[in-house]
Amino acid sequence: MKNLKFLIFFVLIIFVNAKEIGLREQVSQMIIVGFHGKNLNEVTTKAMLSDLSYNRFGGVLLLGRNIQDPNQLQTLTNEIKKRQKNAFISIDEEGGVVTRFKADSFKMNFASALDVASSVDINDAKILYDDMAQKLAQYGINLNFAPVLDLHDELSPIIASKKRAFSKNPAKVSLYASVFIDAMSENSILSTIKHFPGHGSAKQDSHNEKTYIMLTKEALNPFKTLISENKAKLVMIGHIYVKNLDEKYPATLSSIVINGLLRDELGYDGVVVSDDMMMKGVAGLSLKEQIIRYINAGGDILLFSEFKIDGKRTADVVYEYIKQAVNDGEISKQRIKISYDRIMKLKKELK
């Protein structure tokens, strides 16, 4: 009898260890979606929360349309955490004009990156970004799509015009970005360095059109520095064509840029997140082709600002495309598992 009990226990252990995480669960963690709605009783918010409960995606993107006042936002983020305790609750709070906290009640009137680095010493910058991080944590945010590591170039229509880059000096960018990241980390918020491999010199806006750069050592240096210092929790890939690396595909879809430059050359093995896949800078291929190329290029999280695409729920569309690609041998199950493992390892840092 004693031996029988041992045998049953041994078989149960093997069964538990052998149980695989299903493809749907793995893929869901690779998706972050935006949504319309502020309050819990709105149809669009209810749909998002329901899907989150069923693990249809692994995180949400908060935009200005989701934010009204501190009490409303805290109620919303608390409910999100109830539905999926380790969900990414993300935002892009850079300071300056790139903020989602428009109401005065938030007290989130932080200077732009350029203004901070131009007029505030590093100690005062630490105080400023500590304040920002504490407020984000207070409102339930656990992932910030910032700081910008692009270099300032006066001719840039989307980076320089909005003062989003700290400086044209790579060392100064690295220094201030490092302080930003430390402040977020000390308040249990994950940061994202962007837009790899450097959007600053682009003369187009990747939100609206194909965007091109010539990559330089100077532009790459801040990314290289922070990755070598283990400051990079996530890296966001820009929708930019790097003419001296890959003229055929934007960085988001380029194995040369992600697997080659970022992972092999710079040694980064953390989570890669796309810029918003709804942007026109990544257009040109079908969404299915974009998804397949992004994942095979080394990307992990697909970011979509919209909850629906052509009337269908974005997360369902993405999952069906990936499932079909796996079944057709266009993406391997092992490749999906690698991204899932990276994401879940990162999520262990969430509180």
ChimeraX attribute file (.defattr): number of C-alpha atoms within 10 A of each C-alpha:
attribute: neighborCount
match mode: 1-to-1
recipient: residues
	/A:1	6
	/A:2	6
	/A:3	8
	/A:4	9
	/A:5	10
	/A:6	11
	/A:7	12
	/A:8	11
	/A:9	12
	/A:10	11
	/A:11	11
	/A:12	12
	/A:13	11
	/A:14	11
	/A:15	11
	/A:16	9
	/A:17	8
	/A:18	9
	/A:19	8
	/A:20	8
	/A:21	10
	/A:22	9
	/A:23	16
	/A:24	16
	/A:25	16
	/A:26	24
	/A:27	26
	/A:28	23
	/A:29	23
	/A:30	28
	/A:31	23
	/A:32	28
	/A:33	23
	/A:34	23
	/A:35	20
	/A:36	20
	/A:37	21
	/A:38	21
	/A:39	17
	/A:40	16
	/A:41	9
	/A:42	11
	/A:43	12
	/A:44	16
	/A:45	17
	/A:46	14
	/A:47	17
	/A:48	22
	/A:49	22
	/A:50	14
	/A:51	17
	/A:52	21
	/A:53	16
	/A:54	12
	/A:55	20
	/A:56	25
	/A:57	28
	/A:58	26
	/A:59	25
	/A:60	26
	/A:61	23
	/A:62	23
	/A:63	20
	/A:64	14
	/A:65	12
	/A:66	20
	/A:67	20
	/A:68	17
	/A:69	16
	/A:70	17
	/A:71	12
	/A:72	15
	/A:73	20
	/A:74	16
	/A:75	15
	/A:76	22
	/A:77	18
	/A:78	13
	/A:79	14
	/A:80	23
	/A:81	17
	/A:82	14
	/A:83	17
	/A:84	18
	/A:85	13
	/A:86	18
	/A:87	22
	/A:88	24
	/A:89	20
	/A:90	24
	/A:91	21
	/A:92	18
	/A:93	22
	/A:94	24
	/A:95	24
	/A:96	18
	/A:97	15
	/A:98	16
	/A:99	17
	/A:100	19
	/A:101	20
	/A:102	15
	/A:103	13
	/A:104	9
	/A:105	11
	/A:106	15
	/A:107	12
	/A:108	19
	/A:109	15
	/A:110	19
	/A:111	18
	/A:112	20
	/A:113	26
	/A:114	21
	/A:115	17
	/A:116	22
	/A:117	20
	/A:118	12
	/A:119	10
	/A:120	14
	/A:121	11
	/A:122	15
	/A:123	10
	/A:124	12
	/A:125	20
	/A:126	19
	/A:127	14
	/A:128	18
	/A:129	21
	/A:130	21
	/A:131	16
	/A:132	23
	/A:133	26
	/A:134	18
	/A:135	17
	/A:136	23
	/A:137	15
	/A:138	14
	/A:139	20
	/A:140	20
	/A:141	23
	/A:142	27
	/A:143	28
	/A:144	24
	/A:145	22
	/A:146	25
	/A:147	26
	/A:148	25
	/A:149	32
	/A:150	31
	/A:151	27
	/A:152	24
	/A:153	19
	/A:154	14
	/A:155	14
	/A:156	19
	/A:157	16
	/A:158	18
	/A:159	23
	/A:160	22
	/A:161	13
	/A:162	15
	/A:163	24
	/A:164	27
	/A:165	27
	/A:166	27
	/A:167	24
	/A:168	18
	/A:169	14
	/A:170	21
	/A:171	14
	/A:172	17
	/A:173	25
	/A:174	22
	/A:175	16
	/A:176	24
	/A:177	26
	/A:178	22
	/A:179	20
	/A:180	24
	/A:181	26
	/A:182	20
	/A:183	24
	/A:184	25
	/A:185	19
	/A:186	12
	/A:187	19
	/A:188	19
	/A:189	25
	/A:190	26
	/A:191	26
	/A:192	24
	/A:193	29
	/A:194	24
	/A:195	24
	/A:196	27
	/A:197	30
	/A:198	26
	/A:199	34
	/A:200	25
	/A:201	23
	/A:202	23
	/A:203	17
	/A:204	20
	/A:205	20
	/A:206	23
	/A:207	17
	/A:208	12
	/A:209	15
	/A:210	18
	/A:211	21
	/A:212	21
	/A:213	20
	/A:214	15
	/A:215	18
	/A:216	12
	/A:217	9
	/A:218	16
	/A:219	23
	/A:220	18
	/A:221	21
	/A:222	28
	/A:223	27
	/A:224	20
	/A:225	18
	/A:226	19
	/A:227	21
	/A:228	13
	/A:229	10
	/A:230	10
	/A:231	18
	/A:232	23
	/A:233	20
	/A:234	26
	/A:235	26
	/A:236	24
	/A:237	27
	/A:238	24
	/A:239	31
	/A:240	30
	/A:241	28
	/A:242	24
	/A:243	14
	/A:244	10
	/A:245	16
	/A:246	16
	/A:247	14
	/A:248	11
	/A:249	22
	/A:250	25
	/A:251	26
	/A:252	30
	/A:253	29
	/A:254	26
	/A:255	22
	/A:256	18
	/A:257	25
	/A:258	26
	/A:259	19
	/A:260	15
	/A:261	16
	/A:262	23
	/A:263	17
	/A:264	13
	/A:265	12
	/A:266	17
	/A:267	14
	/A:268	21
	/A:269	16
	/A:270	21
	/A:271	24
	/A:272	28
	/A:273	26
	/A:274	24
	/A:275	26
	/A:276	22
	/A:277	20
	/A:278	15
	/A:279	17
	/A:280	16
	/A:281	24
	/A:282	27
	/A:283	17
	/A:284	12
	/A:285	11
	/A:286	8
	/A:287	16
	/A:288	16
	/A:289	14
	/A:290	18
	/A:291	23
	/A:292	18
	/A:293	20
	/A:294	23
	/A:295	25
	/A:296	20
	/A:297	19
	/A:298	26
	/A:299	29
	/A:300	27
	/A:301	27
	/A:302	23
	/A:303	21
	/A:304	23
	/A:305	20
	/A:306	18
	/A:307	20
	/A:308	17
	/A:309	14
	/A:310	7
	/A:311	7
	/A:312	10
	/A:313	17
	/A:314	22
	/A:315	25
	/A:316	17
	/A:317	16
	/A:318	21
	/A:319	22
	/A:320	15
	/A:321	16
	/A:322	25
	/A:323	18
	/A:324	14
	/A:325	18
	/A:326	18
	/A:327	12
	/A:328	10
	/A:329	10
	/A:330	14
	/A:331	19
	/A:332	15
	/A:333	16
	/A:334	10
	/A:335	15
	/A:336	20
	/A:337	16
	/A:338	13
	/A:339	23
	/A:340	23
	/A:341	16
	/A:342	17
	/A:343	21
	/A:344	16
	/A:345	13
	/A:346	15
	/A:347	16
	/A:348	9
	/A:349	13
	/A:350	15
	/A:351	10
